[in-house]
Amino acid sequence: MFLSCLDLKVEEILKSFSDIKAQIFTLLIVNLASPTILYLIKDYFSPEIFLGLIIAAVSPAGRSAVFLSLIYGGIPIKALVVTSLSNVISPITVPFFVWLYTHTTIKMDPISMATTIFWMVLIPLVAAFIFGKSQLGKKLNYVSPTISTFIVFLIILGIISPIKNIVIDNLGLTLILLLVISLLITINFALGFLIKKKLPDKITYGLSSSYKNYTMATILSISLFSPLVALPSIVYTIANNLLLVPFQLLINHPKNHPHHFQKAKNILLFIISIGLTIFLFTNPFITNNLHYFNQLGVVGAIIAGLLFTSTFTVGIAGLLLISLTSSLNPFLIVPFAALGAVTADALVFKFIRKTVSSQANLIFSKIDHHSHLYKLLHTPYFSWTLSLIGFIVMALPLPDEIGISLLGLSSTSIKKFLTFSYFSHIIGISILLTSSLIF
């Protein structure tokens, strides 16, 4: 909250209260939508799991929605108002709705808890308002999205860590909960998204309606009940953050994403992906069960290929492909992994091509039409060169975003792009597997 409010203006907070009707609707979605759906299907869950689902579903809006609104092109001030109201009233709403849906009493001191939450909201706001006006505050604001992304990543690890063994021991149940909870989050987001007509408002209320305070839900579940009751809160945490990935692809708003924000975020995601890869493949549970993935054969190769194209999953995909060589001929791995990769590339190409073209047109419009650079950009050699460079970049065992962007700039047809993508991935994956066999 502190980092998201460094450019806070008091008049913006006051102005945001004019949207009180939308904020009330959002609070109703936060407290009623998911638990009502869960109540209709409660017979499919054990009492402990149903209790955990309700605790997570009625938890207040997560304060990270403020930061997420900032980086996704929403209105952080409005998200701040909604999430603050939701958290301040949560000592009353959470026990009430848990009792209403499960007839289970949660004993807590609502006045003490509300006071604590109030100060946790007020202190960061005041500190950000004062510090944000300084030169150091303005510099910090420049990199605040990157720092906040890393902080959220640490919070997620902190939430999951206490009951990681419960997750591992109940993988089947965890996967079922992941599907159910993903659907609930999507419904909440859609309801919030429909409240307003303008895209920034839609993003703000969609995120505020669906992103929950799972830290509170996890702590309540563990401290008052059992680790198994906390499992739905953990799954909510995982699902909520995984769904941010497709959401980023669907919400195409480059004008709301300053270039330095995007660049810093991509670098941070790549660093996190490498750290996550090292963590996963040094974890005894993963290494001891990796043979199950290897048994998938060509299906496993396709799955690894799908992961091979993204900055966040390229490290994991590389190690999965190398692992497959122990049970599958590399001559089978390469073409099927390339097929998975080209499928993912086609989806990314479809989403970003319009964005890349609009950004390129904006840049080109600022170039002097009589300059040598302008003339170069309008020669057939320029398009051909970009295509070649894009092909080379995609052929390397690296994330594909740069190569796809260059091919998009060159007006390459979708047919040529798919051909380029497939053969470049054959080359890149072959280089990776050959290197692993040699070294």
BATITI-334849 format. One line per 10 residues: for each residue x negated, y negated, z negated of C-alpha. Coordinates in pm, 1 decimal, always signed. Layout:
# BATITI-334849
X,Y,Z  ...;
***
This chain:
# BATITI-334849
+0.0,+0.0,+0.0  -283.0,-235.0,-85.3  -454.4,-178.3,+251.9  -127.4,-200.0,+447.2  -29.4,-533.9,+289.8  -353.7,-731.7,+326.7  -185.5,-963.3,+578.6  +128.4,-984.1,+365.8  +340.6,-1298.5,+387.8  +600.6,-1372.4,+120.7;
+843.3,-1518.5,+373.6  +836.9,-1188.7,+565.3  +940.7,-997.9,+252.4  +1227.9,-1236.9,+188.3  +1332.1,-1218.9,+552.0  +1331.0,-838.5,+544.5  +1613.1,-838.3,+286.3  +1843.7,-972.2,+557.8  +1835.6,-615.2,+690.7  +1989.6,-481.7,+369.8;
+2263.0,-281.8,+547.4  +2004.8,-77.6,+740.6  +1802.9,-29.2,+422.5  +2108.5,+104.8,+234.7  +2180.2,+347.8,+519.3  +1817.1,+462.5,+502.6  +1843.1,+526.3,+128.2  +2158.1,+733.1,+187.6  +1975.5,+942.0,+449.3  +1678.2,+991.2,+216.2;
+1898.2,+1119.0,-67.9  +2183.9,+1300.0,+107.4  +2105.1,+1428.0,+458.7  +1860.6,+1714.2,+393.7  +2000.2,+1835.7,+57.7  +2350.8,+1857.0,+205.2  +2225.8,+2072.0,+494.0  +2026.7,+2288.5,+251.1  +2333.0,+2337.2,+31.0  +2520.8,+2483.8,+327.0;
+2250.9,+2750.7,+378.4  +2149.1,+2806.6,+13.3  +2246.8,+3176.0,+23.2  +1950.4,+3246.5,+251.9  +1698.7,+3145.1,-18.2  +1610.3,+3270.0,-363.2  +1714.0,+3041.2,-654.9  +1352.0,+2929.6,-708.8  +1292.7,+2841.7,-343.5  +1629.1,+2665.1,-313.3;
+1550.4,+2459.1,-625.4  +1210.8,+2365.6,-476.8  +1371.3,+2269.2,-146.7  +1622.8,+2043.1,-318.6  +1356.5,+1874.7,-536.0  +1151.9,+1799.4,-224.5  +1455.9,+1694.3,-20.9  +1582.7,+1444.0,-280.4  +1238.1,+1299.8,-357.7  +1208.7,+928.0,-272.9;
+1066.5,+786.5,+47.5  +688.5,+818.0,+60.2  +496.4,+494.1,+23.5  +267.1,+610.5,+303.4  +556.0,+516.2,+534.9  +429.6,+156.8,+501.2  +90.0,+250.5,+642.8  +246.4,+478.0,+905.3  +476.2,+195.9,+1019.2  +167.9,-19.7,+1062.6;
-17.9,+222.5,+1289.3  +286.2,+347.8,+1483.0  +418.6,+4.7,+1578.4  +693.8,-34.4,+1318.5  +750.6,-314.4,+1068.3  +550.4,-243.8,+751.0  +730.6,-508.8,+543.2  +1069.0,-343.6,+598.1  +921.2,-2.5,+522.5  +772.9,-152.6,+206.0;
+1114.5,-274.3,+88.6  +1288.1,+59.0,+160.0  +1020.1,+278.6,+2.9  +986.8,+52.0,-301.8  +1362.4,+56.1,-364.0  +1371.7,+432.4,-314.2  +1091.5,+493.1,-563.5  +1221.6,+249.0,-824.9  +1563.2,+418.0,-836.3  +1417.2,+771.3,-809.5;
+1409.0,+832.8,-1189.1  +1789.0,+819.6,-1170.4  +1857.3,+963.5,-823.5  +1622.0,+1263.5,-838.5  +1760.7,+1418.9,-1162.8  +2117.6,+1338.4,-1055.0  +2096.5,+1499.4,-711.2  +1897.8,+1800.3,-837.8  +2176.2,+1860.4,-1092.1  +2447.2,+1798.1,-830.2;
+2311.6,+2053.7,-581.2  +2151.9,+2314.3,-811.2  +2312.9,+2253.7,-1154.3  +1959.8,+2239.7,-1295.5  +1865.7,+1966.1,-1541.1  +1537.8,+1777.5,-1500.9  +1435.2,+1615.5,-1826.1  +1242.6,+1292.8,-1784.4  +1232.1,+943.4,-1926.8  +1388.5,+735.3,-1647.9;
+1307.7,+395.7,-1801.9  +940.9,+478.2,-1859.0  +907.6,+634.1,-1514.4  +1083.2,+344.6,-1338.1  +855.5,+98.5,-1519.1  +545.9,+288.2,-1411.4  +661.1,+300.3,-1048.0  +746.6,-70.4,-1057.5  +393.6,-161.1,-1165.1  +245.0,+82.5,-911.3;
+431.5,-110.7,-642.2  +381.4,-461.8,-778.0  +7.9,-449.6,-857.8  -107.2,-344.2,-506.6  +121.5,-607.6,-353.3  -9.9,-893.1,-565.9  -370.9,-778.5,-523.5  -329.7,-752.8,-145.2  -160.5,-1094.3,-125.9  -450.8,-1260.8,-312.3;
-742.3,-1063.7,-167.1  -605.0,-1060.7,+187.9  -656.8,-1435.5,+228.3  -1033.8,-1408.5,+169.4  -1289.5,-1346.4,+445.8  -1370.4,-1005.9,+299.2  -999.5,-924.9,+290.7  -964.0,-1010.1,+659.9  -1259.6,-786.0,+744.8  -1112.3,-506.4,+533.7;
-778.7,-548.3,+710.1  -958.2,-483.1,+1040.2  -1050.0,-127.2,+933.1  -762.9,-62.6,+691.6  -578.3,+186.8,+920.0  -888.9,+403.9,+942.1  -946.6,+397.4,+565.6  -578.0,+464.6,+498.2  -580.9,+763.3,+735.0  -869.6,+915.3,+539.9;
-697.8,+844.5,+207.2  -376.6,+1013.2,+325.5  -586.0,+1313.4,+434.7  -735.1,+1338.0,+83.0  -388.4,+1303.1,-74.2  -263.2,+1592.5,+139.0  -553.0,+1809.7,+24.0  -482.1,+1708.5,-336.0  -117.0,+1807.3,-306.4  -191.7,+2145.3,-146.5;
-487.6,+2248.1,-365.7  -302.7,+2339.3,-692.0  -94.6,+2616.4,-533.6  -300.1,+2722.5,-231.2  -294.6,+3081.7,-360.8  +87.2,+3078.0,-362.9  +81.7,+2967.9,+1.7  -165.5,+3243.5,+95.7  +30.0,+3511.9,-91.5  +358.3,+3409.8,+75.3;
+254.8,+3339.9,+435.0  +572.2,+3485.9,+585.2  +794.4,+3276.3,+360.3  +576.0,+2971.7,+423.2  +622.8,+3002.6,+801.2  +1001.2,+3036.2,+764.2  +1009.8,+2730.4,+537.2  +791.2,+2543.1,+787.2  +1050.9,+2596.3,+1061.7  +1348.2,+2502.4,+839.4;
+1178.5,+2197.8,+691.5  +1053.9,+2075.6,+1030.7  +1415.3,+2079.2,+1149.0  +1527.9,+1885.0,+838.8  +1255.7,+1623.6,+888.2  +1349.5,+1586.4,+1254.9  +1716.8,+1535.9,+1164.3  +1628.0,+1274.6,+899.5  +1402.1,+1093.1,+1143.6  +1667.9,+1096.4,+1415.8;
+1930.2,+955.1,+1178.1  +1696.1,+675.9,+1069.4  +1591.6,+614.1,+1428.6  +1954.2,+553.8,+1529.3  +2021.0,+288.5,+1263.5  +1882.9,+0.6,+1470.1  +1843.2,-82.1,+1840.0  +1494.0,-234.1,+1862.2  +1202.8,+10.2,+1881.5  +995.4,-133.8,+1590.3;
+1302.8,-109.0,+1363.7  +1375.1,+242.2,+1489.6  +1020.5,+352.8,+1409.5  +1032.8,+189.6,+1066.3  +1360.7,+342.5,+952.4  +1288.8,+676.3,+1119.2  +963.3,+710.4,+924.0  +1112.7,+577.5,+600.4  +1401.1,+824.9,+625.3  +1185.6,+1130.1,+689.7;
+849.0,+1075.9,+515.1  +884.6,+1175.0,+149.5  +697.1,+1124.3,-178.8  +584.7,+1486.1,-195.5  +328.8,+1410.2,-463.2  +614.9,+1340.4,-703.6  +805.4,+1649.4,-584.9  +501.3,+1875.2,-629.6  +419.9,+1742.1,-976.3  +781.6,+1777.7,-1093.7;
+804.6,+2133.0,-957.9  +477.2,+2252.6,-1112.4  +510.9,+2077.5,-1448.6  +878.1,+2156.9,-1510.9  +919.5,+2494.6,-1336.8  +673.7,+2727.1,-1161.0  +419.2,+2716.1,-875.5  +664.0,+2903.9,-649.6  +917.5,+2620.8,-692.8  +646.5,+2384.0,-566.3;
+596.2,+2583.7,-243.6  +867.2,+2391.3,-47.2  +705.4,+2059.7,-147.2  +372.8,+2181.9,-9.9  +536.5,+2297.3,+312.7  +716.7,+1962.2,+338.8  +377.1,+1791.2,+312.7  +229.5,+2004.9,+590.4  +532.9,+1978.6,+821.2  +573.3,+1603.2,+772.8;
+216.0,+1532.5,+874.5  +202.5,+1784.7,+1159.8  +513.1,+1626.6,+1313.9  +330.2,+1293.3,+1329.3  +126.3,+1435.5,+1620.0  +413.5,+1485.5,+1869.1  +569.5,+1164.7,+1737.2  +257.0,+974.6,+1842.3  +295.3,+1113.6,+2195.2  +666.1,+1031.8,+2215.9;
+639.2,+675.3,+2085.3  +443.0,+508.5,+2362.7  +365.5,+155.0,+2243.7  +10.2,+44.1,+2336.0  +89.5,-320.8,+2273.6  +148.1,-238.9,+1908.3  -184.5,-54.2,+1882.6  -485.8,-286.6,+1874.5  -777.6,-122.5,+2053.2  -1001.2,-115.6,+1746.4;
-730.0,+63.8,+1547.7  -701.8,+336.7,+1811.3  -1077.0,+372.5,+1854.8  -1143.0,+394.9,+1482.3  -857.6,+640.3,+1436.1  -982.9,+869.2,+1714.5  -1334.2,+875.5,+1569.4  -1197.5,+947.6,+1223.6  -973.1,+1227.1,+1355.0  -1268.7,+1389.1,+1530.4;
-1478.9,+1374.7,+1210.6  -1190.5,+1519.4,+1008.5  -1142.4,+1794.2,+1268.8  -1507.4,+1899.0,+1239.0  -1481.8,+1901.4,+857.9  -1157.0,+2098.9,+872.8  -1311.5,+2348.6,+1115.5  -1610.9,+2406.1,+886.1  -1378.1,+2445.5,+587.2  -1148.7,+2694.5,+762.6;
-1420.1,+2913.2,+909.4  -1618.4,+2930.8,+584.6  -1304.6,+3021.4,+390.0  -1315.0,+3395.4,+299.6  -941.3,+3432.1,+360.5  -971.8,+3302.3,+718.1  -1285.1,+3499.6,+804.6  -1146.3,+3821.4,+654.1  -824.9,+3793.7,+856.1  -966.3,+3656.8,+1181.4;
-946.5,+4006.1,+1335.4  -566.6,+3967.3,+1344.7  -610.4,+3676.2,+1585.2  -862.7,+3870.5,+1791.8  -604.7,+4146.3,+1835.5  -382.8,+3904.2,+2028.8  -610.5,+3945.9,+2330.2  -525.1,+3720.5,+2625.6  -240.0,+3561.0,+2425.7  -500.8,+3450.4,+2171.6;
-710.6,+3309.4,+2455.9  -413.2,+3103.8,+2578.6  -346.8,+2972.7,+2224.6  -713.1,+2876.5,+2180.7  -702.5,+2708.0,+2521.9  -402.3,+2498.2,+2415.5  -603.7,+2376.6,+2116.7  -917.5,+2317.4,+2324.5  -797.4,+1990.7,+2479.0  -737.1,+1781.2,+2165.9;
-982.2,+1576.3,+1962.6  -836.2,+1710.1,+1640.7  -844.3,+2081.2,+1732.7  -1136.8,+2121.1,+1975.1  -1368.3,+2251.3,+1699.4  -1120.0,+2513.9,+1582.2  -1047.6,+2618.3,+1942.1  -1417.9,+2660.1,+2019.1  -1473.1,+2890.8,+1722.9  -1158.8,+3092.4,+1804.9;
-1280.0,+3143.0,+2162.3  -1621.2,+3255.9,+2038.2  -1452.2,+3492.5,+1792.0  -1246.2,+3648.0,+2073.4  -1565.1,+3764.9,+2248.1  -1596.9,+4038.6,+1984.4  -1281.0,+4210.7,+2111.0  -1216.0,+4074.6,+2462.3  -1423.7,+4051.2,+2776.9  -1536.6,+3690.2,+2838.2;
-1428.2,+3727.2,+3202.8  -1071.7,+3763.2,+3072.9  -1104.6,+3495.2,+2805.1  -1214.1,+3221.3,+3044.2  -922.3,+3219.4,+3295.8  -650.1,+3265.5,+3033.1  -798.4,+3005.0,+2797.1  -822.3,+2765.9,+3093.5  -453.9,+2832.8,+3163.3  -364.8,+2730.2,+2807.2;
-584.1,+2421.2,+2832.8  -433.4,+2306.1,+3162.4  -84.3,+2343.6,+3014.9  -176.7,+2110.6,+2727.6  -350.6,+1870.0,+2967.0  -39.2,+1850.0,+3185.2  +170.8,+1745.8,+2884.9  -83.2,+1482.7,+2777.1  -118.9,+1356.9,+3136.0  +257.4,+1313.4,+3161.3;
+275.9,+1106.6,+2842.5  -29.4,+883.8,+2883.5  -40.3,+816.1,+3257.8  +213.7,+535.7,+3246.1  +36.7,+379.0,+2948.4  -308.8,+399.5,+3107.2  -183.1,+249.9,+3432.5  -16.4,-43.8,+3257.0  -330.4,-115.0,+3054.3  -547.9,-92.3,+3365.7;
-320.1,-327.9,+3557.9  -345.7,-578.9,+3272.0  -726.4,-563.2,+3287.6  -739.1,-583.6,+3667.4  -505.1,-886.2,+3672.3  -766.5,-1085.1,+3475.8  -1043.5,-1019.7,+3729.0  -1120.7,-1289.5,+3988.7  -976.8,-1164.7,+4319.7  -1276.4,-1305.8,+4505.4;
-1537.0,-1136.9,+4287.5  -1749.3,-838.8,+4396.9  -1604.2,-632.9,+4111.3  -1249.3,-686.7,+4235.8  -1349.0,-581.3,+4587.3  -1522.8,-272.0,+4447.4  -1214.9,-170.3,+4251.0  -1006.8,-180.7,+4568.5  -1234.1,+40.6,+4776.3  -1153.8,+410.3,+4829.3;
-1494.3,+492.4,+4677.3  -1382.9,+362.4,+4338.1  -1089.5,+603.7,+4315.3  -1306.7,+892.8,+4438.1  -1580.4,+810.8,+4184.8  -1336.0,+793.1,+3893.7  -1195.0,+1131.3,+3993.6  -1544.5,+1281.7,+4001.8  -1640.3,+1135.5,+3664.0  -1310.2,+1252.1,+3514.2;
-1371.7,+1602.0,+3650.5  -1722.6,+1609.1,+3499.2  -1599.2,+1487.6,+3158.5  -1324.4,+1751.3,+3152.4  -1572.8,+2020.9,+3250.1  -1778.6,+1956.5,+2937.7  -1676.8,+2145.3,+2618.9  -1544.1,+1822.3,+2468.0  -1196.7,+1666.7,+2409.9  -1019.2,+1581.9,+2737.1;
-865.2,+1241.4,+2661.0  -1133.3,+1039.7,+2845.5  -1127.9,+1265.3,+3152.5  -748.3,+1258.6,+3170.2  -749.2,+877.8,+3140.1  -1001.9,+842.1,+3424.9  -802.2,+1073.8,+3649.9  -489.9,+876.1,+3565.1  -663.3,+550.0,+3660.4  -769.0,+698.7,+3992.9;
-404.4,+770.6,+4091.9  -482.8,+1139.3,+4124.9  -172.5,+1339.7,+4216.9  -35.5,+1588.1,+3965.0  -125.1,+1877.7,+4197.8  -487.7,+1767.0,+4224.5  -497.5,+1695.3,+3851.8  -382.1,+2047.9,+3762.8  -639.8,+2194.1,+4001.1  -914.7,+1973.7,+3856.5;
-808.3,+2057.2,+3503.2  -801.3,+2433.2,+3555.6  -1139.5,+2464.2,+3723.6  -1306.1,+2213.4,+3491.1  -1188.5,+2415.4,+3191.9  -1317.5,+2734.3,+3350.7  -1658.1,+2565.9,+3371.5  -1640.6,+2413.5,+3020.9  -1524.9,+2731.5,+2845.4  -1780.7,+2936.7,+3038.7;
-2056.1,+2701.5,+2918.8  -1932.5,+2734.2,+2560.8  -1915.1,+3115.3,+2562.7  -2247.4,+3151.3,+2745.8  -2414.9,+2923.3,+2492.7  -2270.9,+3123.7,+2203.0  -2404.4,+3448.8,+2348.3  -2749.9,+3300.1,+2406.2  -2790.8,+3121.0,+2072.5;
***
